[in-house]
Amino acid sequence: MLRLGVAGPARRAFEGGSVNIDCMSLSEALVTYLRLKGCEKGITFHRAAERACGYVIDTCGDKPLTSYTKADANSFRDALIARGMAGSSITRVFGSVRSIINFAANEEGIELTNPFGKVYYDRSAGVSDRQPIPVEAVRTVQAECYRLDDEMRWLVALVADTGMRLAEAAGLLCEDIVHDDEGNYTAQITPQPWRRLKTAGSTREVPLVGSARWAAERLRTAHGGSGFAFPRYNKTDTTNANAASAGLNKWLKAYVPEGATMHSFRHSMRDRLRAVECPSDIVDQIGGWQTEGVGHGYGHGYPLAVLRKWLQLATADESCSLTLVQ
């Protein structure tokens, strides 16, 4: 009932009815949070908030916000650990719960010390570092993509030489892949109703070179420049990046080191750009990473020609890269 938003108190809060501040429950706080902060967010945002509060209610009950104690928070931590969650997952869940309680308390003028803050647990437990894919393995994967030449391999090739997030690539429209008068291809990554972006800085233009350019050419030939670039992952109102990840990671295992995934291409691209001494703020612009410093928020960033030059250096054969850098 909580997740469907049909619990009595939660429904009244959602419909704009008055809330008794002295007994505002966690489920009411959740509905207030989603009503005010979730209206422009995707389904993933809503599910994460609902799931986190559901875990608290399963463990400690749906109490008034002022009734939760540090003992409740510690019990909640122990329950998450018992579920086998990694430290990074526990951090996300606690972060959601804290945000919901703080936001709702502030909205309703409730003064409290949030007991879900400063709870100790091992944040590194169960967390494994994602390793970049070696350049030799990247070349092997790309060769297989050229040989098999189908939609799944076009997606792999697109990610391999751009470092895009898989969801960013899988949710592209054909219209997002622009072909200019000089014969260059560029991917325009923007928020869409079916695929949100991770951060504001993720909105960007990425030159397509190497295997990514090949993928762009194949997509243009296959779809004629309209509709979804990868329709198999966009059959509903939300890009199914999880299905893409599961299927491609399974195929990828035969060609990459143990533990490497599609996301590892993103780590590899950062290393490949470092190898040709690409400036870090250009690396950040290509990958959609946040660049620290007030000055980086000014202007429109580097022109596409500059980004293309560095990507061509990074994706060229090793011998060619060394010659160009020298």
C-alpha positions as CSV (number, residue, x, y, z in Angstrom):
1,M,0.0,0.0,0.0
2,L,2.9,2.4,0.8
3,R,4.5,1.8,-2.6
4,L,1.2,2.3,-4.5
5,G,0.4,5.5,-2.5
6,V,-3.0,4.2,-1.3
7,A,-2.3,4.2,2.5
8,G,-4.8,6.5,4.2
9,P,-2.6,9.2,5.7
10,A,-0.3,9.2,2.6
11,R,-3.3,9.7,0.3
12,R,-4.6,12.6,2.3
13,A,-1.2,14.3,2.2
14,F,-0.9,13.7,-1.6
15,E,-4.4,15.2,-2.1
16,G,-3.3,18.4,-0.4
17,G,-5.2,17.7,2.9
18,S,-3.9,19.0,6.2
19,V,-1.3,16.9,8.0
20,N,-1.1,16.7,11.8
21,I,2.5,17.8,12.3
22,D,2.7,16.1,15.7
23,C,2.1,12.7,14.2
24,M,3.4,13.0,10.6
25,S,4.5,9.5,9.7
26,L,7.3,8.4,7.5
27,S,4.8,7.3,4.8
28,E,3.3,10.8,4.8
29,A,6.8,12.3,4.7
30,L,7.5,10.2,1.6
31,V,4.4,11.3,-0.2
32,T,5.2,15.0,0.6
33,Y,8.7,14.5,-0.7
34,L,7.6,12.9,-3.9
35,R,4.8,15.4,-4.5
36,L,7.2,18.3,-4.2
37,K,10.5,17.0,-5.4
38,G,9.5,14.1,-7.6
39,C,7.2,15.7,-10.1
40,E,10.0,16.2,-12.7
41,K,11.9,13.1,-11.8
42,G,11.9,9.7,-13.5
43,I,10.5,6.5,-12.2
44,T,13.9,5.5,-10.8
45,F,13.8,8.4,-8.4
46,H,10.4,7.4,-7.1
47,R,11.2,3.8,-6.8
48,A,14.4,4.5,-4.9
49,A,12.6,6.7,-2.4
50,E,9.7,4.2,-2.0
51,R,12.1,1.3,-1.6
52,A,14.2,3.0,1.1
53,C,11.2,4.0,3.2
54,G,9.8,0.5,2.7
55,Y,12.9,-0.9,4.2
56,V,12.6,1.4,7.3
57,I,8.9,0.5,7.7
58,D,9.7,-3.2,7.4
59,T,12.3,-2.9,10.1
60,C,11.0,-0.2,12.5
61,G,7.4,0.4,11.6
62,D,5.7,3.5,10.1
63,K,6.2,5.8,13.0
64,P,5.8,9.6,13.4
65,L,9.1,11.2,12.4
66,T,9.8,12.4,15.9
67,S,9.5,8.9,17.3
68,Y,12.4,7.3,15.4
69,T,15.5,6.9,17.6
70,K,19.1,6.1,17.1
71,A,18.3,2.5,18.2
72,D,15.9,2.4,15.2
73,A,18.6,3.7,12.9
74,N,21.1,1.1,14.1
75,S,18.5,-1.7,13.8
76,F,17.8,-0.5,10.3
77,R,21.5,-0.6,9.5
78,D,21.8,-4.2,10.8
79,A,18.8,-5.2,8.7
80,L,20.3,-3.9,5.5
81,I,23.6,-5.7,6.3
82,A,21.6,-8.9,6.9
83,R,20.1,-8.5,3.5
84,G,23.6,-8.7,2.1
85,M,23.8,-5.2,0.8
86,A,27.2,-3.7,-0.1
87,G,28.4,-0.6,1.7
88,S,27.7,1.6,-1.3
89,S,24.1,0.4,-1.5
90,I,23.6,1.0,2.2
91,T,24.9,4.5,1.7
92,R,22.4,5.2,-1.0
93,V,19.5,3.9,1.1
94,F,20.5,5.9,4.2
95,G,20.9,9.0,2.0
96,S,17.4,8.7,0.7
97,V,15.9,8.2,4.1
98,R,17.7,11.2,5.6
99,S,16.7,13.4,2.6
100,I,13.1,12.4,2.9
101,I,12.9,13.0,6.7
102,N,14.8,16.3,6.5
103,F,12.8,17.6,3.6
104,A,9.4,16.8,5.1
105,A,10.3,18.0,8.6
106,N,11.5,21.3,7.1
107,E,8.3,21.7,5.0
108,E,6.0,21.1,8.0
109,G,8.1,23.0,10.5
110,I,9.1,20.0,12.6
111,E,12.2,20.4,14.7
112,L,14.1,17.1,15.1
113,T,17.6,15.6,15.0
114,N,17.5,13.1,12.3
115,P,18.6,9.7,13.9
116,F,19.5,8.3,10.5
117,G,22.5,10.6,10.2
118,K,26.0,9.6,11.3
119,V,25.2,5.9,11.5
120,Y,28.4,3.8,11.4
121,Y,28.9,0.9,8.9
122,D,31.7,-0.3,6.7
123,R,31.2,1.7,3.5
124,S,33.7,-0.4,1.6
125,A,32.1,-3.8,2.5
126,G,31.2,-5.8,-0.6
127,V,32.3,-3.0,-2.9
128,S,34.6,-4.1,-5.8
129,D,36.4,-1.5,-7.9
130,R,35.4,-1.5,-11.5
131,Q,38.6,-2.0,-13.6
132,P,39.1,-0.5,-17.0
133,I,39.2,-2.8,-20.0
134,P,42.8,-2.9,-21.5
135,V,43.2,-1.4,-24.9
136,E,44.0,-4.8,-26.4
137,A,40.7,-6.2,-25.2
138,V,38.9,-3.1,-26.4
139,R,40.3,-3.8,-29.9
140,T,39.2,-7.5,-29.7
141,V,35.7,-6.5,-28.7
142,Q,35.5,-4.0,-31.5
143,A,36.7,-6.6,-34.1
144,E,33.9,-8.9,-32.9
145,C,31.4,-6.0,-33.2
146,Y,32.5,-5.4,-36.8
147,R,32.2,-9.1,-37.6
148,L,28.7,-9.7,-36.0
149,D,27.3,-6.3,-37.2
150,D,24.0,-6.2,-35.4
151,E,22.1,-3.8,-33.1
152,M,23.6,-5.1,-29.9
153,R,27.1,-4.8,-31.3
154,W,26.4,-1.3,-32.6
155,L,25.6,-0.3,-29.0
156,V,28.8,-1.8,-27.7
157,A,30.9,-0.1,-30.5
158,L,29.2,3.2,-29.7
159,V,30.1,3.0,-26.0
160,A,33.6,1.6,-26.5
161,D,35.0,4.7,-28.2
162,T,33.0,7.4,-26.4
163,G,32.8,6.3,-22.8
164,M,29.1,7.1,-22.7
165,R,27.0,5.7,-20.0
166,L,25.1,2.7,-21.3
167,A,21.7,4.3,-20.6
168,E,22.8,7.4,-22.4
169,A,23.6,5.5,-25.5
170,A,20.6,3.1,-25.4
171,G,18.2,5.9,-25.1
172,L,19.4,7.9,-28.1
173,L,17.1,8.8,-31.0
174,C,18.5,8.6,-34.5
175,E,17.9,12.4,-34.7
176,D,20.4,12.7,-31.8
177,I,23.2,11.4,-34.0
178,V,24.0,14.4,-36.2
179,H,25.9,14.1,-39.5
180,D,27.4,17.5,-40.6
181,D,28.5,18.8,-43.9
182,E,32.1,17.8,-43.3
183,G,31.2,14.2,-42.8
184,N,31.6,14.2,-39.0
185,Y,29.2,12.4,-36.6
186,T,28.2,13.8,-33.2
187,A,25.9,12.4,-30.5
188,Q,23.7,14.9,-28.7
189,I,23.0,13.7,-25.2
190,T,20.0,15.4,-23.6
191,P,17.4,14.5,-21.0
192,Q,14.4,12.7,-22.4
193,P,11.1,11.5,-20.8
194,W,12.1,7.9,-21.5
195,R,15.7,8.4,-20.3
196,R,16.9,10.8,-17.6
197,L,20.5,11.8,-17.3
198,K,22.5,11.2,-14.1
199,T,23.7,14.8,-13.6
200,A,23.1,18.3,-15.2
201,G,26.6,18.1,-16.6
202,S,25.7,14.9,-18.5
203,T,23.9,17.0,-21.2
204,R,26.6,17.4,-23.8
205,E,27.8,16.7,-27.4
206,V,30.2,13.8,-28.0
207,P,32.1,13.5,-31.3
208,L,31.8,10.0,-32.7
209,V,35.1,8.6,-33.9
210,G,36.6,5.1,-34.4
211,S,34.1,2.3,-33.6
212,A,31.5,4.9,-32.5
213,R,31.5,6.4,-36.0
214,W,31.1,3.0,-37.6
215,A,28.1,2.4,-35.3
216,A,26.6,5.7,-36.2
217,E,26.9,4.9,-39.9
218,R,25.3,1.5,-39.4
219,L,22.4,3.0,-37.4
220,R,21.8,5.7,-40.1
221,T,21.6,3.0,-42.7
222,A,19.4,0.7,-40.7
223,H,16.8,3.3,-39.4
224,G,17.0,6.1,-42.0
225,G,17.6,8.8,-39.4
226,S,14.4,8.6,-37.4
227,G,13.0,6.8,-34.4
228,F,15.0,5.2,-31.6
229,A,18.6,4.3,-32.4
230,F,18.1,1.1,-30.4
231,P,14.4,0.1,-30.5
232,R,14.9,-3.2,-28.8
233,Y,15.7,-1.4,-25.5
234,N,12.9,1.2,-25.9
235,K,9.7,-0.9,-26.3
236,T,8.1,0.8,-23.2
237,D,7.9,4.4,-22.0
238,T,11.3,3.9,-20.3
239,T,14.7,2.9,-21.8
240,N,15.5,-0.6,-20.5
241,A,19.1,0.0,-19.7
242,N,19.1,-3.0,-17.3
243,A,18.2,-5.4,-20.1
244,A,20.9,-3.9,-22.2
245,S,23.4,-4.2,-19.4
246,A,22.5,-7.9,-18.6
247,G,22.6,-9.0,-22.3
248,L,25.7,-7.2,-23.3
249,N,27.7,-8.0,-20.1
250,K,26.9,-11.7,-20.7
251,W,28.3,-11.5,-24.3
252,L,31.2,-9.4,-23.2
253,K,32.6,-11.9,-20.7
254,A,34.3,-14.0,-23.4
255,Y,36.5,-11.0,-24.5
256,V,37.4,-9.0,-21.4
257,P,39.1,-9.6,-18.0
258,E,37.0,-11.1,-15.2
259,G,34.8,-8.5,-13.5
260,A,34.8,-6.1,-16.4
261,T,31.4,-4.9,-17.6
262,M,30.0,-2.4,-20.2
263,H,30.6,0.3,-17.6
264,S,34.3,-0.5,-17.7
265,F,34.5,1.1,-21.1
266,R,33.8,4.4,-19.3
267,H,36.8,3.8,-17.1
268,S,38.9,2.8,-20.0
269,M,38.1,5.9,-22.0
270,R,39.3,8.1,-19.1
271,D,42.6,6.2,-19.0
272,R,42.9,6.3,-22.8
273,L,42.5,10.1,-22.8
274,R,45.0,10.4,-19.9
275,A,47.5,8.3,-22.0
276,V,47.5,11.0,-24.7
277,E,47.8,13.7,-22.1
278,C,44.4,15.1,-22.7
279,P,43.6,18.0,-20.2
280,S,41.3,16.9,-17.4
281,D,38.6,19.4,-18.0
282,I,38.3,18.2,-21.6
283,V,38.1,14.7,-20.3
284,D,35.3,15.8,-18.0
285,Q,33.4,17.4,-20.8
286,I,33.6,14.4,-23.1
287,G,32.4,12.0,-20.3
288,G,29.9,14.3,-18.7
289,W,31.8,14.4,-15.4
290,Q,31.6,17.3,-13.0
291,T,34.6,19.6,-13.1
292,E,35.5,21.2,-9.8
293,G,35.9,25.0,-9.6
294,V,33.6,28.0,-10.0
295,G,35.2,29.1,-13.3
296,H,34.2,25.8,-15.1
297,G,30.6,26.9,-14.8
298,Y,31.1,29.8,-17.2
299,G,30.8,29.7,-21.0
300,H,29.8,26.8,-23.2
301,G,32.9,24.6,-22.9
302,Y,35.3,23.5,-25.6
303,P,34.3,23.4,-29.2
304,L,33.5,20.1,-30.9
305,A,36.6,20.3,-33.0
306,V,38.8,20.3,-29.9
307,L,36.9,17.3,-28.4
308,R,37.1,15.4,-31.6
309,K,40.9,16.0,-31.9
310,W,41.5,14.4,-28.5
311,L,39.1,11.5,-29.0
312,Q,40.8,10.7,-32.3
313,L,44.2,10.7,-30.5
314,A,42.8,8.4,-27.7
315,T,41.1,5.9,-30.1
316,A,43.8,5.7,-32.7
317,D,46.2,2.7,-32.8
318,E,48.9,2.9,-30.1
319,S,51.7,3.6,-32.7
320,C,49.7,6.3,-34.4
321,S,48.8,7.9,-31.0
322,L,52.5,8.1,-30.0
323,T,53.4,9.8,-33.4
324,L,50.6,12.4,-33.0
325,V,51.5,13.2,-29.5
326,Q,55.2,13.6,-30.3
